[in-house]
Every structure is written in C-alpha cells, then in structure tokens.
Amino acid sequence: MFTVSEILKAAKGKLTQGPAGSRAKDVSIDSRVVKKGELFIAVKGDVFDGHEFIDSVIAKGVRVLVVHKPVEVKDPRVSVILVRDTTRALGDIARFHRLRYKIPVIALTGSAGKTTTKEMIAAVLSRKYTVLKNEGTQNNHIGVPITLLKLKKAHQIVVLECGTNQPGDIVWLADVARPNVGVFTNIGESHLEKLKSVSGVLKEKWQLTSWMGPKDTVIVNADDESLSRQLRQKNKFKVLTYGVKNRAQRKATDIQIHSGRYLNFRSAGKTIELSSCGVNNVYNALAAISCGVFFKVPFKNIIGALKAFEFSQGRGQIVRLGRGWLINDTYNANPVSMRSALQTLQSIETKGQRIFVAADMLELGGRSKALHQALGRAIGASCVDILITVGRLAGVMAAKAKAGNKNMQVFACADMESAQKCLTEVFHNGDAVLVKGSRRMRMEQVAEFLLASPKGSG
C-alpha cells in the first residue's frame, strides 16, 4: 500500500491535481494488466509510452498516476503526480518499498552465468526461506524495481540478478536494491561496445558494492583474475571466496563427469551432484553453496536442492536429441559464455559427431573481430567435428577454426535458414549439437528445428 504522500516523498514528485489522501495498493507500468486501485507509472519504453494509455488505465479504476509530462485528466478523483523521469521514479519508489523490510537482499552480477547462479541460489535458499527473485532475466532498470515492488511480508529473503550494458547501470540498481550480500560470478569480454574493455566491465560490475558497508558481505569467484585483483584493494565489507583452482574459503575438488550427462564434486567433505556436464556450473553451484552456508541452510538441504536443480531452457540445458544430445544455450552469448559452452560440448559423451552451431557475438565494440578470431582458434583446437557459423562476424570465427584444424568441417552461413539447411545435410541421429549465439540472432529457432527434425527423434 502506498499513500500519495509516500509516493511524493519517494519519487520527489509534485501533486498537480486530485486528492492528497489517495492510496494505491500495488504498482503497475503495464496498461494492459493494471488493476483497479493500483498506482500506474507512465514509463516511456523503446516501443510504447505509458502516457498514451492514461484514459484506459483510469477506465480500469486507477486513481493514482505518476507521469513526467503534462496529461489531461478530467476525473477529479484521480491524483496526478508529476516527476522529472518516470523510469527513475519507478526505481525510487521500489527503493522506498525495499527499505520497509529489514530482510537480506542478495544481488549478483557478472559477465556470464548470472541467471543460472541466481536460480541456483534461490533454489538452495528456498529449502529454508520464502524467497523473492526476479523472474527470467528481469535484471535491468525496469526488471529490478518491478521485482522489489512485489516484496511482501511473507518474504524472508530476496535474490536479485543485476545486469548492465553501459556505465552507470549497476550503481543505479545497487542504489535501488541496497543489497546486504553481493555475489560476483566472473568478469570477461561482455558489452564492450559501451564498457570498452575488461577493466571497464570490472569497474562497472564492482559498482554493485557502492552501498555496502562493514556489516555486508561480498561473495567472489577467487579463480577470476579480474575479481582477484580487485580483492587486493582495500574494501570496506566482508569477503567470502569460492573457487576450484586458487585458494578459497569454499572449494570444489574431485570434479568428475559421468557419461557426459552429469557431474559431481566434493566440497566440505560432501559430494554435490549437478545434472550438467558443464564444469562452469561448478562455479555457479559454489556461489549457491556459499550463500546457503552463509544463511545457515542445512548442508543436506543444499545438496538436495542442487541435485534437483533443472537448468532453464536456452541456458546450457541438455536435452535428448534422438540418440544424441542438444545443448540448448541459445539465450545469449559473449566470449566468456561461448568458451564455457564449448567446454560442455567437449565433455558430453557421444558416439556421433560433435557439432557447434555458433552465431555472432554482439555488443563487443572495436574488439569484436579479434574476439571472434580468438574463439575460432579455440574451436579449431577443440574436438568439435563440425562447425556451422551464422552471421558475418561468426564467419571470421569459421575462418580461424578451419585454419587451425584442416580436418574440421566448417560451414559459414549468412543466416539462420542457411544454417538449418546445412544441418539437414550433416546432422545424424546420435550427434551432440551445441547451439549458441547472441540474443538478437534468434538461435532458439535452430534448436527448435533440430528437435522437430526426424533425425532428432527415436
């Protein structure tokens, strides 16, 4: 419940018309689903502007509006609050709401593995607590506030994924969320178009700690070179580390891959099992274990949560493809996640061919060509039998892979339809296929094509 006075204070707004004593029970930015009695914030997005739907939300029973430009409202029962920027106001109101609750907020970020790690942490903590988490990848300046505005008395802990593609994103999300615990997965070449370099990525991601103090805790991947270097700086908060190679408070040892389908490892003298052969998921699990132990979840419950954990579609999900396997990692791609996915393809057990369908990695700025070349060299040195690339940038990858491995079959396709035609010719029942590319490349359609193929069944 929000009063007009609370909204005015939180969003630094001005009441331009309507009663000052009105209340709103919840917050919405979507005119299609807004309900009677809710506060409607007229956010302007890339496609729609909420100000264009004022009449329709009033017709649905909205009596409190937040706007950033003058609107004509004839109904005297409607309170209109004018702010400088409604998107900013959304975050301001979400911060106000978050600070009503004296419960832990965990915020995590990194270049790869964020969503899987967030889901693993939530799964582990759910064995003891009622958890609020952002759904899917609602990790930006809209998604994080909308998640926090769902916070209710029943919730005992919050887990938030925070993403960025430009300087300033993370510091704003940290200001809104005010986390007590920060989790860092890794730092690598991601969103270089605006973040410029790996150092720029680290600087931006580390802003997650901006509002953290001596009573707060940061959980960090000790095997990540950039993060380890950052930890050598003087920090004002407590630090917990996890890792496989370097010294860390939470270590994984004896990693074993079984039948190319699942793995287990040892930590604190216990065996943890994951339904994935991707070694990168050991790091995700270690972050989740670290959070579970920190919040005193019984270790047997942590083990149970991770063993039962199901990987989301498009995020390294391994599914049957006829007598072989599909690694559906189509949600997004950058050099860090591409290398992790390649490692998973090499680990999976198959009697057929290993096929990598790789599309462009976008938003890499001036280093784009060099990073695609580097990945091509890595693929050429791997055990991949067939590489099919999609897009102009991925074509650079294809050339380097072929140069490094003359025996590898390499096909450089201009578009997804050409790649599907190529797959029709080279894919056989029993092959293991990895499909991955940046979000805008729509590679999920290739995964769907394979699953619908007669060779992909039976």
ZIFENSUL-V832403 format. One record per residue. N is the residue number from 1. RES is the residue in three letters. SS is DSSP state (hx for helix, st for strand, lp for the rest). D_LAST is the distance of its C-alpha to the last C-alpha in Angstrom with 1 decimal. Layout:
BEGIN
n=N res=RES ss=SS d_last=D_LAST
n=N res=RES ss=SS d_last=D_LAST
END
This chain:
BEGIN
n=1 res=MET ss=lp d_last=54.6
n=2 res=PHE ss=st d_last=56.4
n=3 res=THR ss=st d_last=60.0
n=4 res=VAL ss=hx d_last=61.3
n=5 res=SER ss=hx d_last=63.5
n=6 res=GLU ss=hx d_last=60.6
n=7 res=ILE ss=hx d_last=58.7
n=8 res=LEU ss=hx d_last=61.8
n=9 res=LYS ss=hx d_last=62.3
n=10 res=ALA ss=hx d_last=58.7
n=11 res=ALA ss=hx d_last=58.2
n=12 res=LYS ss=lp d_last=61.8
n=13 res=GLY ss=lp d_last=62.0
n=14 res=LYS ss=st d_last=64.8
n=15 res=LEU ss=st d_last=65.1
n=16 res=THR ss=st d_last=66.1
n=17 res=GLN ss=st d_last=66.2
n=18 res=GLY ss=lp d_last=65.6
n=19 res=PRO ss=lp d_last=66.4
n=20 res=ALA ss=lp d_last=66.3
n=21 res=GLY ss=lp d_last=65.4
n=22 res=SER ss=lp d_last=62.0
n=23 res=ARG ss=st d_last=58.9
n=24 res=ALA ss=st d_last=55.2
n=25 res=LYS ss=lp d_last=52.7
n=26 res=ASP ss=lp d_last=49.7
n=27 res=VAL ss=st d_last=48.9
n=28 res=SER ss=st d_last=46.7
n=29 res=ILE ss=lp d_last=46.3
n=30 res=ASP ss=lp d_last=44.0
n=31 res=SER ss=lp d_last=46.1
n=32 res=ARG ss=lp d_last=43.1
n=33 res=VAL ss=lp d_last=42.7
n=34 res=VAL ss=lp d_last=46.1
n=35 res=LYS ss=lp d_last=47.7
n=36 res=LYS ss=lp d_last=51.3
n=37 res=GLY ss=lp d_last=53.4
n=38 res=GLU ss=lp d_last=51.3
n=39 res=LEU ss=st d_last=52.6
n=40 res=PHE ss=st d_last=51.2
n=41 res=ILE ss=st d_last=51.3
n=42 res=ALA ss=lp d_last=51.3
n=43 res=VAL ss=lp d_last=49.2
n=44 res=LYS ss=st d_last=48.9
n=45 res=GLY ss=lp d_last=45.5
n=46 res=ASP ss=lp d_last=44.2
n=47 res=VAL ss=lp d_last=43.4
n=48 res=PHE ss=lp d_last=45.4
n=49 res=ASP ss=st d_last=48.8
n=50 res=GLY ss=hx d_last=49.4
n=51 res=HIS ss=hx d_last=53.0
n=52 res=GLU ss=hx d_last=52.0
n=53 res=PHE ss=hx d_last=50.7
n=54 res=ILE ss=hx d_last=53.8
n=55 res=ASP ss=hx d_last=54.8
n=56 res=SER ss=hx d_last=51.4
n=57 res=VAL ss=hx d_last=51.3
n=58 res=ILE ss=hx d_last=54.8
n=59 res=ALA ss=hx d_last=54.0
n=60 res=LYS ss=lp d_last=51.3
n=61 res=GLY ss=lp d_last=54.0
n=62 res=VAL ss=lp d_last=54.0
n=63 res=ARG ss=lp d_last=57.5
n=64 res=VAL ss=st d_last=57.2
n=65 res=LEU ss=st d_last=56.2
n=66 res=VAL ss=st d_last=56.0
n=67 res=VAL ss=st d_last=56.5
n=68 res=HIS ss=lp d_last=57.6
n=69 res=LYS ss=lp d_last=59.4
n=70 res=PRO ss=lp d_last=61.8
n=71 res=VAL ss=lp d_last=60.3
n=72 res=GLU ss=lp d_last=62.2
n=73 res=VAL ss=lp d_last=61.8
n=74 res=LYS ss=lp d_last=64.2
n=75 res=ASP ss=lp d_last=63.3
n=76 res=PRO ss=lp d_last=65.8
n=77 res=ARG ss=lp d_last=63.6
n=78 res=VAL ss=lp d_last=61.1
n=79 res=SER ss=st d_last=61.8
n=80 res=VAL ss=st d_last=61.0
n=81 res=ILE ss=st d_last=60.7
n=82 res=LEU ss=st d_last=61.0
n=83 res=VAL ss=lp d_last=59.6
n=84 res=ARG ss=lp d_last=59.4
n=85 res=ASP ss=lp d_last=55.6
n=86 res=THR ss=hx d_last=53.3
n=87 res=THR ss=hx d_last=50.4
n=88 res=ARG ss=hx d_last=52.7
n=89 res=ALA ss=hx d_last=54.0
n=90 res=LEU ss=hx d_last=50.5
n=91 res=GLY ss=hx d_last=50.4
n=92 res=ASP ss=hx d_last=54.0
n=93 res=ILE ss=hx d_last=53.4
n=94 res=ALA ss=hx d_last=50.2
n=95 res=ARG ss=hx d_last=52.3
n=96 res=PHE ss=hx d_last=55.0
n=97 res=HIS ss=hx d_last=52.5
n=98 res=ARG ss=hx d_last=50.8
n=99 res=LEU ss=lp d_last=54.3
n=100 res=ARG ss=lp d_last=55.0
n=101 res=TYR ss=lp d_last=52.7
n=102 res=LYS ss=lp d_last=53.6
n=103 res=ILE ss=lp d_last=50.1
n=104 res=PRO ss=st d_last=48.2
n=105 res=VAL ss=st d_last=46.3
n=106 res=ILE ss=st d_last=43.8
n=107 res=ALA ss=st d_last=43.2
n=108 res=LEU ss=st d_last=40.8
n=109 res=THR ss=st d_last=40.3
n=110 res=GLY ss=lp d_last=39.2
n=111 res=SER ss=lp d_last=37.5
n=112 res=ALA ss=lp d_last=33.9
n=113 res=GLY ss=lp d_last=32.1
n=114 res=LYS ss=hx d_last=34.4
n=115 res=THR ss=hx d_last=32.1
n=116 res=THR ss=hx d_last=29.9
n=117 res=THR ss=hx d_last=33.2
n=118 res=LYS ss=hx d_last=34.7
n=119 res=GLU ss=hx d_last=31.8
n=120 res=MET ss=hx d_last=32.0
n=121 res=ILE ss=hx d_last=35.8
n=122 res=ALA ss=hx d_last=35.6
n=123 res=ALA ss=hx d_last=33.1
n=124 res=VAL ss=hx d_last=35.5
n=125 res=LEU ss=hx d_last=38.6
n=126 res=SER ss=lp d_last=37.2
n=127 res=ARG ss=lp d_last=37.4
n=128 res=LYS ss=lp d_last=41.1
n=129 res=TYR ss=lp d_last=42.0
n=130 res=THR ss=lp d_last=41.4
n=131 res=VAL ss=st d_last=40.0
n=132 res=LEU ss=st d_last=40.2
n=133 res=LYS ss=st d_last=37.9
n=134 res=ASN ss=lp d_last=37.2
n=135 res=GLU ss=lp d_last=34.0
n=136 res=GLY ss=lp d_last=31.5
n=137 res=THR ss=lp d_last=33.7
n=138 res=GLN ss=lp d_last=36.9
n=139 res=ASN ss=lp d_last=38.8
n=140 res=ASN ss=lp d_last=41.4
n=141 res=HIS ss=lp d_last=44.9
n=142 res=ILE ss=lp d_last=43.6
n=143 res=GLY ss=hx d_last=40.7
n=144 res=VAL ss=hx d_last=42.7
n=145 res=PRO ss=hx d_last=45.7
n=146 res=ILE ss=hx d_last=43.6
n=147 res=THR ss=hx d_last=41.9
n=148 res=LEU ss=hx d_last=45.3
n=149 res=LEU ss=lp d_last=46.7
n=150 res=LYS ss=lp d_last=44.2
n=151 res=LEU ss=lp d_last=46.0
n=152 res=LYS ss=lp d_last=47.3
n=153 res=LYS ss=lp d_last=49.5
n=154 res=ALA ss=lp d_last=46.5
n=155 res=HIS ss=lp d_last=45.0
n=156 res=GLN ss=lp d_last=45.9
n=157 res=ILE ss=st d_last=44.4
n=158 res=VAL ss=st d_last=42.9
n=159 res=VAL ss=st d_last=40.3
n=160 res=LEU ss=st d_last=40.4
n=161 res=GLU ss=st d_last=38.5
n=162 res=CYS ss=lp d_last=40.9
n=163 res=GLY ss=lp d_last=40.0
n=164 res=THR ss=lp d_last=42.2
n=165 res=ASN ss=lp d_last=42.3
n=166 res=GLN ss=lp d_last=46.1
n=167 res=PRO ss=lp d_last=49.2
n=168 res=GLY ss=lp d_last=50.4
n=169 res=ASP ss=hx d_last=47.2
n=170 res=ILE ss=hx d_last=46.9
n=171 res=VAL ss=hx d_last=50.6
n=172 res=TRP ss=hx d_last=50.4
n=173 res=LEU ss=hx d_last=47.4
n=174 res=ALA ss=hx d_last=49.1
n=175 res=ASP ss=hx d_last=52.3
n=176 res=VAL ss=hx d_last=50.4
n=177 res=ALA ss=hx d_last=48.4
n=178 res=ARG ss=lp d_last=51.1
n=179 res=PRO ss=lp d_last=48.7
n=180 res=ASN ss=lp d_last=49.9
n=181 res=VAL ss=st d_last=47.1
n=182 res=GLY ss=st d_last=45.5
n=183 res=VAL ss=st d_last=42.3
n=184 res=PHE ss=st d_last=41.6
n=185 res=THR ss=lp d_last=38.2
n=186 res=ASN ss=lp d_last=39.1
n=187 res=ILE ss=lp d_last=41.0
n=188 res=GLY ss=lp d_last=39.8
n=189 res=GLU ss=lp d_last=39.7
n=190 res=SER ss=lp d_last=38.8
n=191 res=HIS ss=lp d_last=40.6
n=192 res=LEU ss=hx d_last=43.0
n=193 res=GLU ss=hx d_last=44.1
n=194 res=LYS ss=hx d_last=46.4
n=195 res=LEU ss=hx d_last=46.4
n=196 res=LYS ss=lp d_last=47.3
n=197 res=SER ss=lp d_last=46.6
n=198 res=VAL ss=hx d_last=45.0
n=199 res=SER ss=hx d_last=48.5
n=200 res=GLY ss=hx d_last=48.4
n=201 res=VAL ss=hx d_last=45.1
n=202 res=LEU ss=hx d_last=46.6
n=203 res=LYS ss=hx d_last=49.7
n=204 res=GLU ss=hx d_last=47.9
n=205 res=LYS ss=hx d_last=45.4
n=206 res=TRP ss=hx d_last=48.3
n=207 res=GLN ss=hx d_last=50.1
n=208 res=LEU ss=hx d_last=48.0
n=209 res=THR ss=hx d_last=50.8
n=210 res=SER ss=lp d_last=53.6
n=211 res=TRP ss=lp d_last=54.4
n=212 res=MET ss=lp d_last=53.9
n=213 res=GLY ss=lp d_last=56.8
n=214 res=PRO ss=lp d_last=57.9
n=215 res=LYS ss=lp d_last=56.2
n=216 res=ASP ss=lp d_last=52.8
n=217 res=THR ss=st d_last=50.1
n=218 res=VAL ss=st d_last=47.8
n=219 res=ILE ss=st d_last=44.7
n=220 res=VAL ss=st d_last=43.8
n=221 res=ASN ss=st d_last=41.4
n=222 res=ALA ss=lp d_last=43.8
n=223 res=ASP ss=lp d_last=41.7
n=224 res=ASP ss=lp d_last=42.0
n=225 res=GLU ss=hx d_last=44.9
n=226 res=SER ss=hx d_last=46.1
n=227 res=LEU ss=hx d_last=46.0
n=228 res=SER ss=hx d_last=47.7
n=229 res=ARG ss=hx d_last=50.4
n=230 res=GLN ss=hx d_last=50.9
n=231 res=LEU ss=hx d_last=51.4
n=232 res=ARG ss=lp d_last=54.3
n=233 res=GLN ss=lp d_last=56.1
n=234 res=LYS ss=lp d_last=58.2
n=235 res=ASN ss=lp d_last=56.2
n=236 res=LYS ss=lp d_last=57.6
n=237 res=PHE ss=lp d_last=54.8
n=238 res=LYS ss=st d_last=53.2
n=239 res=VAL ss=st d_last=50.3
n=240 res=LEU ss=st d_last=47.5
n=241 res=THR ss=st d_last=45.2
n=242 res=TYR ss=st d_last=41.7
n=243 res=GLY ss=st d_last=40.1
n=244 res=VAL ss=lp d_last=38.6
n=245 res=LYS ss=lp d_last=41.0
n=246 res=ASN ss=lp d_last=44.3
n=247 res=ARG ss=lp d_last=46.6
n=248 res=ALA ss=lp d_last=45.5
n=249 res=GLN ss=lp d_last=46.2
n=250 res=ARG ss=st d_last=42.5
n=251 res=LYS ss=st d_last=40.8
n=252 res=ALA ss=lp d_last=37.3
n=253 res=THR ss=st d_last=37.3
n=254 res=ASP ss=st d_last=35.1
n=255 res=ILE ss=st d_last=31.9
n=256 res=GLN ss=st d_last=29.0
n=257 res=ILE ss=st d_last=25.4
n=258 res=HIS ss=st d_last=23.1
n=259 res=SER ss=lp d_last=19.7
n=260 res=GLY ss=lp d_last=19.8
n=261 res=ARG ss=lp d_last=18.7
n=262 res=TYR ss=st d_last=22.0
n=263 res=LEU ss=st d_last=25.7
n=264 res=ASN ss=st d_last=28.9
n=265 res=PHE ss=st d_last=32.5
n=266 res=ARG ss=st d_last=36.0
n=267 res=SER ss=st d_last=38.5
n=268 res=ALA ss=lp d_last=41.8
n=269 res=GLY ss=lp d_last=41.0
n=270 res=LYS ss=st d_last=37.8
n=271 res=THR ss=st d_last=34.1
n=272 res=ILE ss=st d_last=32.0
n=273 res=GLU ss=st d_last=28.2
n=274 res=LEU ss=st d_last=26.0
n=275 res=SER ss=lp d_last=22.3
n=276 res=SER ss=lp d_last=22.4
n=277 res=CYS ss=lp d_last=23.0
n=278 res=GLY ss=lp d_last=25.2
n=279 res=VAL ss=lp d_last=28.7
n=280 res=ASN ss=hx d_last=30.2
n=281 res=ASN ss=hx d_last=29.1
n=282 res=VAL ss=hx d_last=31.6
n=283 res=TYR ss=hx d_last=34.3
n=284 res=ASN ss=hx d_last=33.1
n=285 res=ALA ss=hx d_last=33.0
n=286 res=LEU ss=hx d_last=36.5
n=287 res=ALA ss=hx d_last=37.9
n=288 res=ALA ss=hx d_last=36.5
n=289 res=ILE ss=hx d_last=37.9
n=290 res=SER ss=hx d_last=41.2
n=291 res=CYS ss=hx d_last=41.4
n=292 res=GLY ss=hx d_last=40.6
n=293 res=VAL ss=hx d_last=43.3
n=294 res=PHE ss=hx d_last=45.7
n=295 res=PHE ss=lp d_last=45.4
n=296 res=LYS ss=lp d_last=45.5
n=297 res=VAL ss=lp d_last=42.1
n=298 res=PRO ss=lp d_last=41.8
n=299 res=PHE ss=hx d_last=39.8
n=300 res=LYS ss=hx d_last=37.6
n=301 res=ASN ss=hx d_last=36.7
n=302 res=ILE ss=hx d_last=35.9
n=303 res=ILE ss=hx d_last=33.6
n=304 res=GLY ss=hx d_last=31.9
n=305 res=ALA ss=hx d_last=31.5
n=306 res=LEU ss=hx d_last=29.9
n=307 res=LYS ss=hx d_last=27.5
n=308 res=ALA ss=lp d_last=26.3
n=309 res=PHE ss=lp d_last=26.4
n=310 res=GLU ss=lp d_last=23.3
n=311 res=PHE ss=lp d_last=23.3
n=312 res=SER ss=lp d_last=23.6
n=313 res=GLN ss=lp d_last=21.2
n=314 res=GLY ss=lp d_last=22.3
n=315 res=ARG ss=lp d_last=24.3
n=316 res=GLY ss=lp d_last=22.5
n=317 res=GLN ss=st d_last=19.6
n=318 res=ILE ss=st d_last=16.8
n=319 res=VAL ss=st d_last=13.4
n=320 res=ARG ss=st d_last=9.8
n=321 res=LEU ss=st d_last=8.4
n=322 res=GLY ss=lp d_last=5.0
n=323 res=ARG ss=lp d_last=6.8
n=324 res=GLY ss=st d_last=9.9
n=325 res=TRP ss=st d_last=12.1
n=326 res=LEU ss=st d_last=14.0
n=327 res=ILE ss=st d_last=17.7
n=328 res=ASN ss=st d_last=18.8
n=329 res=ASP ss=st d_last=22.6
n=330 res=THR ss=lp d_last=23.6
n=331 res=TYR ss=lp d_last=26.5
n=332 res=ASN ss=lp d_last=29.2
n=333 res=ALA ss=lp d_last=30.3
n=334 res=ASN ss=lp d_last=33.4
n=335 res=PRO ss=hx d_last=34.2
n=336 res=VAL ss=hx d_last=34.1
n=337 res=SER ss=hx d_last=30.6
n=338 res=MET ss=hx d_last=29.3
n=339 res=ARG ss=hx d_last=30.5
n=340 res=SER ss=hx d_last=29.0
n=341 res=ALA ss=hx d_last=25.5
n=342 res=LEU ss=hx d_last=25.9
n=343 res=GLN ss=hx d_last=26.8
n=344 res=THR ss=hx d_last=23.6
n=345 res=LEU ss=hx d_last=21.5
n=346 res=GLN ss=hx d_last=23.6
n=347 res=SER ss=hx d_last=23.2
n=348 res=ILE ss=lp d_last=19.5
n=349 res=GLU ss=lp d_last=18.2
n=350 res=THR ss=lp d_last=15.7
n=351 res=LYS ss=lp d_last=15.6
n=352 res=GLY ss=lp d_last=14.9
n=353 res=GLN ss=lp d_last=17.2
n=354 res=ARG ss=st d_last=18.7
n=355 res=ILE ss=st d_last=19.1
n=356 res=PHE ss=st d_last=21.6
n=357 res=VAL ss=st d_last=22.0
n=358 res=ALA ss=st d_last=25.5
n=359 res=ALA ss=st d_last=27.8
n=360 res=ASP ss=lp d_last=31.5
n=361 res=MET ss=lp d_last=33.2
n=362 res=LEU ss=lp d_last=35.9
n=363 res=GLU ss=lp d_last=39.2
n=364 res=LEU ss=lp d_last=40.2
n=365 res=GLY ss=hx d_last=43.5
n=366 res=GLY ss=hx d_last=45.5
n=367 res=ARG ss=hx d_last=43.4
n=368 res=SER ss=hx d_last=40.2
n=369 res=LYS ss=hx d_last=40.2
n=370 res=ALA ss=hx d_last=41.1
n=371 res=LEU ss=hx d_last=38.4
n=372 res=HIS ss=hx d_last=35.7
n=373 res=GLN ss=hx d_last=37.2
n=374 res=ALA ss=hx d_last=37.2
n=375 res=LEU ss=hx d_last=33.5
n=376 res=GLY ss=hx d_last=32.9
n=377 res=ARG ss=hx d_last=34.8
n=378 res=ALA ss=hx d_last=32.8
n=379 res=ILE ss=hx d_last=29.5
n=380 res=GLY ss=hx d_last=31.2
n=381 res=ALA ss=lp d_last=32.1
n=382 res=SER ss=lp d_last=28.7
n=383 res=CYS ss=lp d_last=25.8
n=384 res=VAL ss=lp d_last=23.9
n=385 res=ASP ss=lp d_last=22.7
n=386 res=ILE ss=st d_last=22.4
n=387 res=LEU ss=st d_last=24.3
n=388 res=ILE ss=st d_last=24.1
n=389 res=THR ss=st d_last=27.0
n=390 res=VAL ss=st d_last=27.7
n=391 res=GLY ss=lp d_last=31.4
n=392 res=ARG ss=hx d_last=34.8
n=393 res=LEU ss=hx d_last=35.2
n=394 res=ALA ss=hx d_last=31.9
n=395 res=GLY ss=hx d_last=33.0
n=396 res=VAL ss=hx d_last=35.7
n=397 res=MET ss=hx d_last=33.1
n=398 res=ALA ss=hx d_last=31.3
n=399 res=ALA ss=hx d_last=34.6
n=400 res=LYS ss=hx d_last=35.5
n=401 res=ALA ss=hx d_last=32.1
n=402 res=LYS ss=hx d_last=32.4
n=403 res=ALA ss=hx d_last=36.0
n=404 res=GLY ss=hx d_last=35.1
n=405 res=ASN ss=lp d_last=32.3
n=406 res=LYS ss=lp d_last=32.7
n=407 res=ASN ss=lp d_last=29.5
n=408 res=MET ss=lp d_last=27.3
n=409 res=GLN ss=st d_last=25.7
n=410 res=VAL ss=st d_last=27.2
n=411 res=PHE ss=st d_last=26.8
n=412 res=ALA ss=st d_last=29.2
n=413 res=CYS ss=st d_last=28.2
n=414 res=ALA ss=lp d_last=30.7
n=415 res=ASP ss=lp d_last=28.5
n=416 res=MET ss=hx d_last=25.0
n=417 res=GLU ss=hx d_last=24.4
n=418 res=SER ss=hx d_last=25.1
n=419 res=ALA ss=hx d_last=22.8
n=420 res=GLN ss=hx d_last=19.9
n=421 res=LYS ss=hx d_last=20.9
n=422 res=CYS ss=hx d_last=21.2
n=423 res=LEU ss=hx d_last=17.7
n=424 res=THR ss=hx d_last=16.4
n=425 res=GLU ss=hx d_last=18.2
n=426 res=VAL ss=hx d_last=17.7
n=427 res=PHE ss=lp d_last=14.3
n=428 res=HIS ss=lp d_last=11.8
n=429 res=ASN ss=lp d_last=8.3
n=430 res=GLY ss=lp d_last=9.8
n=431 res=ASP ss=lp d_last=12.8
n=432 res=ALA ss=st d_last=14.6
n=433 res=VAL ss=st d_last=16.1
n=434 res=LEU ss=st d_last=19.2
n=435 res=VAL ss=st d_last=20.5
n=436 res=LYS ss=st d_last=24.1
n=437 res=GLY ss=lp d_last=27.3
n=438 res=SER ss=lp d_last=30.3
n=439 res=ARG ss=hx d_last=30.0
n=440 res=ARG ss=hx d_last=31.6
n=441 res=MET ss=hx d_last=29.0
n=442 res=ARG ss=lp d_last=26.4
n=443 res=MET ss=lp d_last=23.5
n=444 res=GLU ss=hx d_last=21.5
n=445 res=GLN ss=hx d_last=20.8
n=446 res=VAL ss=hx d_last=19.1
n=447 res=ALA ss=hx d_last=16.8
n=448 res=GLU ss=hx d_last=16.1
n=449 res=PHE ss=hx d_last=15.5
n=450 res=LEU ss=hx d_last=12.8
n=451 res=LEU ss=hx d_last=11.0
n=452 res=ALA ss=hx d_last=11.4
n=453 res=SER ss=lp d_last=10.4
n=454 res=PRO ss=hx d_last=8.0
n=455 res=LYS ss=hx d_last=7.6
n=456 res=GLY ss=hx d_last=7.0
n=457 res=SER ss=lp d_last=3.8
n=458 res=GLY ss=lp d_last=0.0
END
